[in-house]
Amino acid sequence: MGNPIFSAPSIDHWCGTDRLGRDVCIRTLAASGIALQVVFVAVSLAVLVGIPLGLLSGYIGGLLDRVLVLLMDTLYTIPVLLLSVVMAFLLGRGILNASIALCVVYIPQYFRLVRNQTAQVKSELYIEAAISMGASPLWVIRKYLLKNVLTSVPVVLTLNAADAVLVLGGLGFLGLGLPENIPEWGSDLNMALVALPTGIWWTAIYPGMAMFVLVLGLSFIGEGLEKVISETSLQN
Protein backbone atom coordinates (compact mmCIF):
# COMPACT_ATOMS: atom_id res chain seq x y z
CA MET A 1 0.00 0.00 0.00
CA GLY A 2 1.11 3.55 -0.67
CA ASN A 3 1.76 6.22 1.90
CA PRO A 4 -1.26 8.01 3.41
CA ILE A 5 -2.02 11.38 1.86
CA PHE A 6 -1.45 14.56 3.86
CA SER A 7 0.12 12.63 6.71
CA ALA A 8 1.52 14.93 9.41
CA PRO A 9 5.24 14.83 10.25
CA SER A 10 6.06 11.63 12.13
CA ILE A 11 8.84 9.11 12.70
CA ASP A 12 7.97 7.37 9.42
CA HIS A 13 7.75 10.62 7.45
CA TRP A 14 9.81 13.35 9.09
CA CYS A 15 8.27 16.13 7.00
CA GLY A 16 4.92 14.48 6.35
CA THR A 17 3.40 13.54 2.99
CA ASP A 18 1.67 15.55 0.27
CA ARG A 19 -1.68 15.07 -1.45
CA LEU A 20 -0.31 12.16 -3.49
CA GLY A 21 1.23 10.42 -0.49
CA ARG A 22 4.79 11.38 -1.44
CA ASP A 23 7.31 11.97 1.32
CA VAL A 24 7.87 15.73 1.60
CA CYS A 25 11.37 15.35 3.06
CA ILE A 26 12.56 13.15 0.20
CA ARG A 27 11.03 15.44 -2.42
CA THR A 28 12.51 18.55 -0.81
CA LEU A 29 16.01 17.04 -0.72
CA ALA A 30 15.69 15.73 -4.28
CA ALA A 31 14.46 19.13 -5.48
CA SER A 32 17.53 20.80 -3.96
CA GLY A 33 19.81 18.68 -6.14
CA ILE A 34 17.73 19.43 -9.23
CA ALA A 35 17.74 23.16 -8.45
CA LEU A 36 21.52 23.21 -8.04
CA GLN A 37 21.91 21.32 -11.31
CA VAL A 38 19.71 23.74 -13.25
CA VAL A 39 21.32 26.81 -11.68
CA PHE A 40 24.86 25.51 -12.28
CA VAL A 41 24.15 24.88 -15.97
CA ALA A 42 22.39 28.24 -16.35
CA VAL A 43 25.11 30.42 -14.83
CA SER A 44 27.85 28.40 -16.55
CA LEU A 45 26.25 29.00 -19.94
CA ALA A 46 25.76 32.68 -19.12
CA VAL A 47 29.45 33.01 -18.22
CA LEU A 48 30.61 31.12 -21.32
CA VAL A 49 28.52 33.38 -23.57
CA GLY A 50 28.61 36.73 -21.76
CA ILE A 51 32.34 36.96 -21.02
CA PRO A 52 33.62 36.34 -24.60
CA LEU A 53 31.03 38.73 -26.02
CA GLY A 54 31.99 41.38 -23.46
CA LEU A 55 35.70 40.97 -24.24
CA LEU A 56 35.17 41.28 -27.99
CA SER A 57 32.78 44.20 -27.67
CA GLY A 58 35.00 46.15 -25.28
CA TYR A 59 38.23 45.49 -27.17
CA ILE A 60 37.12 45.78 -30.80
CA GLY A 61 34.52 48.55 -30.35
CA GLY A 62 32.91 50.10 -33.42
CA LEU A 63 29.75 48.71 -34.98
CA LEU A 64 30.05 45.36 -33.20
CA ASP A 65 30.16 47.12 -29.85
CA ARG A 66 27.15 49.31 -30.62
CA VAL A 67 25.03 46.37 -31.81
CA LEU A 68 25.90 44.15 -28.84
CA VAL A 69 25.39 46.96 -26.33
CA LEU A 70 21.97 47.74 -27.82
CA LEU A 71 20.95 44.07 -27.71
CA MET A 72 22.19 43.48 -24.17
CA ASP A 73 20.74 46.73 -22.83
CA THR A 74 17.37 45.75 -24.29
CA LEU A 75 17.48 42.36 -22.57
CA TYR A 76 18.72 43.96 -19.35
CA THR A 77 15.76 46.35 -19.14
CA ILE A 78 13.25 43.48 -19.21
CA PRO A 79 12.34 42.22 -15.71
CA VAL A 80 14.14 38.98 -14.89
CA LEU A 81 11.06 36.91 -14.11
CA LEU A 82 9.16 38.21 -17.14
CA LEU A 83 12.01 37.38 -19.52
CA SER A 84 12.47 33.93 -17.99
CA VAL A 85 8.73 33.25 -18.26
CA VAL A 86 8.75 34.19 -21.95
CA MET A 87 11.79 32.01 -22.64
CA ALA A 88 10.36 29.08 -20.67
CA PHE A 89 7.06 29.39 -22.55
CA LEU A 90 8.88 29.34 -25.90
CA LEU A 91 11.25 26.49 -25.02
CA GLY A 92 8.89 24.29 -23.04
CA ARG A 93 9.44 22.43 -19.79
CA GLY A 94 12.62 20.51 -19.04
CA ILE A 95 15.90 20.74 -17.13
CA LEU A 96 17.93 21.94 -20.12
CA ASN A 97 15.17 24.27 -21.30
CA ALA A 98 14.87 25.83 -17.84
CA SER A 99 18.65 26.27 -17.74
CA ILE A 100 18.63 28.02 -21.11
CA ALA A 101 15.73 30.25 -20.06
CA LEU A 102 17.68 31.34 -16.98
CA CYS A 103 20.92 31.64 -18.96
CA VAL A 104 19.45 34.24 -21.32
CA VAL A 105 18.43 36.34 -18.32
CA TYR A 106 21.97 36.60 -16.91
CA ILE A 107 24.08 36.93 -20.07
CA PRO A 108 23.64 40.75 -20.20
CA GLN A 109 25.03 41.12 -16.67
CA TYR A 110 28.31 39.38 -17.52
CA PHE A 111 28.50 41.17 -20.84
CA ARG A 112 28.10 44.61 -19.28
CA LEU A 113 30.56 43.87 -16.48
CA VAL A 114 33.29 42.47 -18.73
CA ARG A 115 32.73 44.96 -21.55
CA ASN A 116 33.07 48.00 -19.28
CA GLN A 117 36.19 46.65 -17.59
CA THR A 118 37.74 45.68 -20.93
CA ALA A 119 37.13 49.14 -22.40
CA GLN A 120 38.80 50.66 -19.34
CA VAL A 121 41.79 48.30 -19.17
CA LYS A 122 42.63 48.37 -22.89
CA SER A 123 43.68 52.03 -22.63
CA GLU A 124 46.44 51.19 -20.14
CA LEU A 125 50.03 51.83 -21.25
CA TYR A 126 51.14 48.21 -21.05
CA ILE A 127 48.31 47.19 -23.40
CA GLU A 128 49.26 49.88 -25.91
CA ALA A 129 52.92 48.82 -25.61
CA ALA A 130 52.04 45.21 -26.35
CA ILE A 131 50.00 46.24 -29.39
CA SER A 132 52.80 48.47 -30.70
CA MET A 133 55.19 45.51 -30.44
CA GLY A 134 52.96 43.50 -32.76
CA ALA A 135 50.87 41.50 -30.29
CA SER A 136 47.71 40.09 -31.87
CA PRO A 137 44.27 40.99 -30.44
CA LEU A 138 43.72 37.38 -29.34
CA TRP A 139 47.05 37.34 -27.50
CA VAL A 140 46.32 40.64 -25.75
CA ILE A 141 42.87 39.45 -24.69
CA ARG A 142 44.17 36.12 -23.39
CA LYS A 143 47.34 37.45 -21.75
CA TYR A 144 46.19 40.73 -20.20
CA LEU A 145 42.50 41.52 -20.49
CA LEU A 146 40.97 38.20 -19.43
CA LYS A 147 42.97 38.08 -16.20
CA ASN A 148 41.96 41.61 -15.22
CA VAL A 149 38.26 41.36 -15.97
CA LEU A 150 37.64 38.00 -14.28
CA THR A 151 38.20 39.25 -10.73
CA SER A 152 34.60 40.44 -10.29
CA VAL A 153 32.94 37.49 -12.02
CA PRO A 154 32.83 35.07 -9.03
CA VAL A 155 30.86 37.57 -6.96
CA VAL A 156 28.30 38.17 -9.70
CA LEU A 157 28.12 34.43 -10.38
CA THR A 158 27.15 33.49 -6.83
CA LEU A 159 24.62 36.32 -6.56
CA ASN A 160 23.12 35.30 -9.89
CA ALA A 161 22.92 31.71 -8.67
CA ALA A 162 20.94 32.86 -5.63
CA ASP A 163 18.62 34.88 -7.85
CA ALA A 164 18.26 31.96 -10.28
CA VAL A 165 16.99 29.72 -7.47
CA LEU A 166 14.15 32.17 -6.85
CA VAL A 167 13.39 32.57 -10.56
CA LEU A 168 13.35 28.79 -11.04
CA GLY A 169 10.95 28.53 -8.12
CA GLY A 170 8.76 31.17 -9.75
CA LEU A 171 8.73 29.26 -13.03
CA GLY A 172 7.77 26.07 -11.23
CA PHE A 173 5.04 27.88 -9.32
CA LEU A 174 3.60 29.10 -12.62
CA GLY A 175 3.83 25.63 -14.18
CA LEU A 176 6.59 26.62 -16.61
CA GLY A 177 9.57 25.01 -14.90
CA LEU A 178 10.38 21.32 -14.87
CA PRO A 179 8.23 18.31 -15.89
CA GLU A 180 5.74 17.08 -13.31
CA ASN A 181 7.70 13.89 -12.61
CA ILE A 182 10.75 15.89 -11.44
CA PRO A 183 10.74 17.24 -7.85
CA GLU A 184 10.64 21.03 -7.80
CA TRP A 185 10.12 23.50 -4.98
CA GLY A 186 8.01 25.91 -7.01
CA SER A 187 5.48 23.33 -8.17
CA ASP A 188 5.33 21.80 -4.67
CA LEU A 189 4.54 25.22 -3.21
CA ASN A 190 1.82 25.68 -5.82
CA MET A 191 0.18 22.39 -4.86
CA ALA A 192 0.56 23.20 -1.16
CA LEU A 193 -1.53 26.36 -1.48
CA VAL A 194 -4.71 24.30 -1.88
CA ALA A 195 -4.21 22.46 1.41
CA LEU A 196 -2.73 25.34 3.41
CA PRO A 197 -6.09 26.88 4.48
CA THR A 198 -7.11 23.52 5.98
CA GLY A 199 -4.14 23.52 8.37
CA ILE A 200 -1.83 21.30 6.31
CA TRP A 201 1.27 23.43 6.66
CA TRP A 202 4.08 20.93 6.17
CA THR A 203 3.71 20.64 2.41
CA ALA A 204 4.54 24.35 2.09
CA ILE A 205 6.92 25.11 4.95
CA TYR A 206 9.69 22.64 4.10
CA PRO A 207 10.11 23.47 0.37
CA GLY A 208 9.91 27.16 1.27
CA MET A 209 12.52 26.81 4.01
CA ALA A 210 14.84 24.86 1.70
CA MET A 211 14.62 27.57 -0.96
CA PHE A 212 15.23 30.29 1.63
CA VAL A 213 18.28 28.53 3.09
CA LEU A 214 19.85 27.92 -0.33
CA VAL A 215 19.31 31.51 -1.48
CA LEU A 216 20.65 32.86 1.81
CA GLY A 217 23.71 30.60 1.66
CA LEU A 218 24.56 31.61 -1.90
CA SER A 219 24.12 35.28 -1.01
CA PHE A 220 26.50 34.94 1.94
CA ILE A 221 29.05 33.23 -0.30
CA GLY A 222 28.80 36.10 -2.77
CA GLU A 223 29.29 38.71 -0.06
CA GLY A 224 32.24 36.77 1.34
CA LEU A 225 33.89 36.54 -2.05
CA GLU A 226 33.38 40.26 -2.61
CA LYS A 227 35.07 41.03 0.71
CA VAL A 228 38.01 38.71 -0.03
CA ILE A 229 38.50 40.11 -3.53
CA SER A 230 38.32 43.70 -2.24
CA GLU A 231 40.91 43.02 0.46
CA THR A 232 43.18 41.26 -2.04
CA SER A 233 42.93 44.20 -4.45
CA LEU A 234 43.84 46.66 -1.69
CA GLN A 235 46.86 44.59 -0.68
CA ASN A 236 48.06 44.40 -4.27
C-alpha positions in Angstrom: 0.0 0.0 0.0 1.1 3.5 -0.7 1.8 6.2 1.9 -1.3 8.0 3.4 -2.0 11.4 1.9 -1.4 14.6 3.9 0.1 12.6 6.7 1.5 14.9 9.4 5.2 14.8 10.2 6.1 11.6 12.1 8.8 9.1 12.7 8.0 7.4 9.4 7.7 10.6 7.4 9.8 13.3 9.1 8.3 16.1 7.0 4.9 14.5 6.3 3.4 13.5 3.0 1.7 15.5 0.3 -1.7 15.1 -1.4 -0.3 12.2 -3.5 1.2 10.4 -0.5 4.8 11.4 -1.4 7.3 12.0 1.3 7.9 15.7 1.6 11.4 15.3 3.1 12.6 13.1 0.2 11.0 15.4 -2.4 12.5 18.5 -0.8 16.0 17.0 -0.7 15.7 15.7 -4.3 14.5 19.1 -5.5 17.5 20.8 -4.0 19.8 18.7 -6.1 17.7 19.4 -9.2 17.7 23.2 -8.5 21.5 23.2 -8.0 21.9 21.3 -11.3 19.7 23.7 -13.3 21.3 26.8 -11.7 24.9 25.5 -12.3 24.2 24.9 -16.0 22.4 28.2 -16.4 25.1 30.4 -14.8 27.9 28.4 -16.5 26.3 29.0 -19.9 25.8 32.7 -19.1 29.4 33.0 -18.2 30.6 31.1 -21.3 28.5 33.4 -23.6 28.6 36.7 -21.8 32.3 37.0 -21.0 33.6 36.3 -24.6 31.0 38.7 -26.0 32.0 41.4 -23.5 35.7 41.0 -24.2 35.2 41.3 -28.0 32.8 44.2 -27.7 35.0 46.1 -25.3 38.2 45.5 -27.2 37.1 45.8 -30.8 34.5 48.5 -30.4 32.9 50.1 -33.4 29.8 48.7 -35.0 30.0 45.4 -33.2 30.2 47.1 -29.9 27.2 49.3 -30.6 25.0 46.4 -31.8 25.9 44.2 -28.8 25.4 47.0 -26.3 22.0 47.7 -27.8 20.9 44.1 -27.7 22.2 43.5 -24.2 20.7 46.7 -22.8 17.4 45.7 -24.3 17.5 42.4 -22.6 18.7 44.0 -19.4 15.8 46.3 -19.1 13.2 43.5 -19.2 12.3 42.2 -15.7 14.1 39.0 -14.9 11.1 36.9 -14.1 9.2 38.2 -17.1 12.0 37.4 -19.5 12.5 33.9 -18.0 8.7 33.3 -18.3 8.7 34.2 -21.9 11.8 32.0 -22.6 10.4 29.1 -20.7 7.1 29.4 -22.5 8.9 29.3 -25.9 11.3 26.5 -25.0 8.9 24.3 -23.0 9.4 22.4 -19.8 12.6 20.5 -19.0 15.9 20.7 -17.1 17.9 21.9 -20.1 15.2 24.3 -21.3 14.9 25.8 -17.8 18.6 26.3 -17.7 18.6 28.0 -21.1 15.7 30.3 -20.1 17.7 31.3 -17.0 20.9 31.6 -19.0 19.4 34.2 -21.3 18.4 36.3 -18.3 22.0 36.6 -16.9 24.1 36.9 -20.1 23.6 40.7 -20.2 25.0 41.1 -16.7 28.3 39.4 -17.5 28.5 41.2 -20.8 28.1 44.6 -19.3 30.6 43.9 -16.5 33.3 42.5 -18.7 32.7 45.0 -21.6 33.1 48.0 -19.3 36.2 46.7 -17.6 37.7 45.7 -20.9 37.1 49.1 -22.4 38.8 50.7 -19.3 41.8 48.3 -19.2 42.6 48.4 -22.9 43.7 52.0 -22.6 46.4 51.2 -20.1 50.0 51.8 -21.3 51.1 48.2 -21.1 48.3 47.2 -23.4 49.3 49.9 -25.9 52.9 48.8 -25.6 52.0 45.2 -26.3 50.0 46.2 -29.4 52.8 48.5 -30.7 55.2 45.5 -30.4 53.0 43.5 -32.8 50.9 41.5 -30.3 47.7 40.1 -31.9 44.3 41.0 -30.4 43.7 37.4 -29.3 47.1 37.3 -27.5 46.3 40.6 -25.7 42.9 39.4 -24.7 44.2 36.1 -23.4 47.3 37.5 -21.7 46.2 40.7 -20.2 42.5 41.5 -20.5 41.0 38.2 -19.4 43.0 38.1 -16.2 42.0 41.6 -15.2 38.3 41.4 -16.0 37.6 38.0 -14.3 38.2 39.3 -10.7 34.6 40.4 -10.3 32.9 37.5 -12.0 32.8 35.1 -9.0 30.9 37.6 -7.0 28.3 38.2 -9.7 28.1 34.4 -10.4 27.1 33.5 -6.8 24.6 36.3 -6.6 23.1 35.3 -9.9 22.9 31.7 -8.7 20.9 32.9 -5.6 18.6 34.9 -7.8 18.3 32.0 -10.3 17.0 29.7 -7.5 14.2 32.2 -6.8 13.4 32.6 -10.6 13.3 28.8 -11.0 10.9 28.5 -8.1 8.8 31.2 -9.8 8.7 29.3 -13.0 7.8 26.1 -11.2 5.0 27.9 -9.3 3.6 29.1 -12.6 3.8 25.6 -14.2 6.6 26.6 -16.6 9.6 25.0 -14.9 10.4 21.3 -14.9 8.2 18.3 -15.9 5.7 17.1 -13.3 7.7 13.9 -12.6 10.7 15.9 -11.4 10.7 17.2 -7.8 10.6 21.0 -7.8 10.1 23.5 -5.0 8.0 25.9 -7.0 5.5 23.3 -8.2 5.3 21.8 -4.7 4.5 25.2 -3.2 1.8 25.7 -5.8 0.2 22.4 -4.9 0.6 23.2 -1.2 -1.5 26.4 -1.5 -4.7 24.3 -1.9 -4.2 22.5 1.4 -2.7 25.3 3.4 -6.1 26.9 4.5 -7.1 23.5 6.0 -4.1 23.5 8.4 -1.8 21.3 6.3 1.3 23.4 6.7 4.1 20.9 6.2 3.7 20.6 2.4 4.5 24.4 2.1 6.9 25.1 4.9 9.7 22.6 4.1 10.1 23.5 0.4 9.9 27.2 1.3 12.5 26.8 4.0 14.8 24.9 1.7 14.6 27.6 -1.0 15.2 30.3 1.6 18.3 28.5 3.1 19.8 27.9 -0.3 19.3 31.5 -1.5 20.6 32.9 1.8 23.7 30.6 1.7 24.6 31.6 -1.9 24.1 35.3 -1.0 26.5 34.9 1.9 29.1 33.2 -0.3 28.8 36.1 -2.8 29.3 38.7 -0.1 32.2 36.8 1.3 33.9 36.5 -2.1 33.4 40.3 -2.6 35.1 41.0 0.7 38.0 38.7 0.0 38.5 40.1 -3.5 38.3 43.7 -2.2 40.9 43.0 0.5 43.2 41.3 -2.0 42.9 44.2 -4.4 43.8 46.7 -1.7 46.9 44.6 -0.7 48.1 44.4 -4.3 
